[in-house]
Amino acid sequence: TASPQKLGLVAPVWIPDNGVSMCMSCERTFTTILRRHHCRACGKVFCSMCSSNKQWLAFDNKTGRVCDSCNNILSARDGLDEKSRKTRGLTNSNFFHGTEETSEDIPDSTLTKGTIQSGSIFGYVLVKISDKDYQKFWCVVRGVILYLYAGTYDKKAKKEMPLLGWKIAEPQESDKVHDPNLTLKVGHQGLDPMFLKFQSESEKEKWYEALEKATFVD
């Protein structure tokens, strides 16, 4: 997201709707009634209650919906209300005193699928728990915990699964899973297993390595 100094002066990176399943402020789950709204200042996605403010946005040369956080930052930074800022005509040039800003703002949570960094791996995975159908989750292994998120940019995981003591293995014929060559079985004695299905065998190998490391402490 844009820094406080550039907020409202440069167009934000737009977070896609399908990357968020809950408000990025109050964390209420979006439904057909509770709709998604983009903050025009930071590009994040919020419910209507957390983005009911209007602020003048210099990069767009008009007022736009902004979230509570951006509203507070813009009001405190500029020390002017929406009408005064529009009248004064705050723009990139007069705010930065002629200094050109060329760097792009990339959201902190923008991750590369299937990439291992600092002992973690993350990416979209099809997950089957108990007798339920496969569901697509944004999965993250951090430390010894497997986090299942409904959306890439969600702050709250749908499920947190400690992996210590669990066994990572190939599915057996008795498991009756489709595409066993692309599937891993995560099991623990006395508990229903979980199956993770990947897009390729190379992706499966990366996840096996990361999951195996998370099942024990050195």
MOKA-V898127 format. One record per residue. PHI is phi as a letter, one per 30 degrees, with the letter a starting at -180 (none if undefined). OMEGA is omega in whole degrees, -180 to 180 (none if undefined). Layout:
# MOKA-V898127
phi:PHI omega:OMEGA
phi:PHI omega:OMEGA
This chain:
# MOKA-V898127
phi:none omega:-178
phi:d omega:177
phi:d omega:179
phi:e omega:-179
phi:d omega:-177
phi:c omega:-177
phi:e omega:179
phi:i omega:-178
phi:c omega:177
phi:b omega:-180
phi:d omega:-179
phi:d omega:170
phi:d omega:-173
phi:d omega:177
phi:d omega:-176
phi:d omega:-180
phi:e omega:-175
phi:d omega:177
phi:c omega:-176
phi:b omega:178
phi:c omega:-178
phi:b omega:178
phi:e omega:-177
phi:d omega:174
phi:c omega:-176
phi:d omega:176
phi:i omega:172
phi:d omega:-177
phi:d omega:179
phi:d omega:177
phi:b omega:176
phi:d omega:179
phi:c omega:178
phi:d omega:-171
phi:c omega:177
phi:d omega:175
phi:b omega:177
phi:d omega:169
phi:d omega:-177
phi:d omega:-180
phi:c omega:-176
phi:c omega:178
phi:i omega:179
phi:d omega:-173
phi:c omega:-176
phi:b omega:171
phi:d omega:-176
phi:d omega:-178
phi:d omega:-178
phi:c omega:-180
phi:b omega:-175
phi:c omega:-176
phi:c omega:175
phi:b omega:178
phi:b omega:175
phi:d omega:-178
phi:c omega:-174
phi:d omega:-177
phi:d omega:-178
phi:c omega:180
phi:h omega:177
phi:a omega:178
phi:d omega:179
phi:a omega:178
phi:d omega:177
phi:b omega:179
phi:d omega:-178
phi:d omega:-178
phi:d omega:180
phi:d omega:178
phi:d omega:179
phi:d omega:-179
phi:d omega:-179
phi:d omega:-180
phi:d omega:-178
phi:d omega:-177
phi:d omega:-174
phi:d omega:178
phi:i omega:-178
phi:b omega:174
phi:d omega:-175
phi:e omega:-177
phi:d omega:-179
phi:d omega:180
phi:d omega:179
phi:d omega:180
phi:d omega:-180
phi:d omega:177
phi:i omega:177
phi:d omega:-180
phi:b omega:178
phi:e omega:-173
phi:d omega:-176
phi:d omega:178
phi:d omega:-179
phi:c omega:179
phi:h omega:174
phi:i omega:180
phi:d omega:-178
phi:d omega:177
phi:c omega:-176
phi:c omega:-177
phi:d omega:179
phi:c omega:178
phi:c omega:179
phi:c omega:-179
phi:e omega:-179
phi:e omega:-175
phi:c omega:176
phi:d omega:-174
phi:b omega:177
phi:c omega:-175
phi:e omega:174
phi:i omega:-179
phi:c omega:178
phi:c omega:177
phi:b omega:177
phi:h omega:176
phi:i omega:-179
phi:c omega:174
phi:b omega:-176
phi:a omega:-180
phi:l omega:177
phi:d omega:-179
phi:b omega:172
phi:d omega:-174
phi:b omega:177
phi:c omega:-179
phi:c omega:-178
phi:h omega:-178
phi:c omega:179
phi:d omega:177
phi:d omega:176
phi:d omega:174
phi:b omega:180
phi:d omega:179
phi:b omega:167
phi:d omega:-173
phi:c omega:179
phi:b omega:171
phi:c omega:179
phi:b omega:-175
phi:i omega:179
phi:c omega:-178
phi:c omega:171
phi:c omega:-180
phi:c omega:177
phi:c omega:179
phi:c omega:177
phi:d omega:-179
phi:b omega:-177
phi:e omega:-173
phi:c omega:178
phi:d omega:178
phi:d omega:-176
phi:c omega:-180
phi:d omega:174
phi:d omega:-179
phi:a omega:175
phi:c omega:-172
phi:b omega:175
phi:d omega:-174
phi:c omega:180
phi:e omega:178
phi:i omega:179
phi:d omega:-179
phi:c omega:178
phi:c omega:-175
phi:b omega:172
phi:d omega:177
phi:d omega:178
phi:c omega:179
phi:e omega:-180
phi:d omega:179
phi:d omega:176
phi:h omega:178
phi:c omega:175
phi:d omega:178
phi:h omega:-180
phi:d omega:179
phi:d omega:180
phi:c omega:-171
phi:b omega:172
phi:c omega:177
phi:c omega:178
phi:c omega:-173
phi:b omega:177
phi:b omega:-177
phi:e omega:177
phi:i omega:-179
phi:b omega:177
phi:d omega:-180
phi:d omega:175
phi:b omega:-179
phi:c omega:179
phi:c omega:-178
phi:c omega:-174
phi:c omega:-176
phi:d omega:-179
phi:a omega:179
phi:d omega:178
phi:d omega:177
phi:d omega:178
phi:d omega:-180
phi:d omega:178
phi:d omega:-180
phi:d omega:178
phi:e omega:-180
phi:d omega:-178
phi:d omega:-180
phi:d omega:179
phi:d omega:179
phi:d omega:-176
phi:d omega:-177
phi:d omega:178
phi:b omega:178
phi:c omega:179
phi:d omega:none
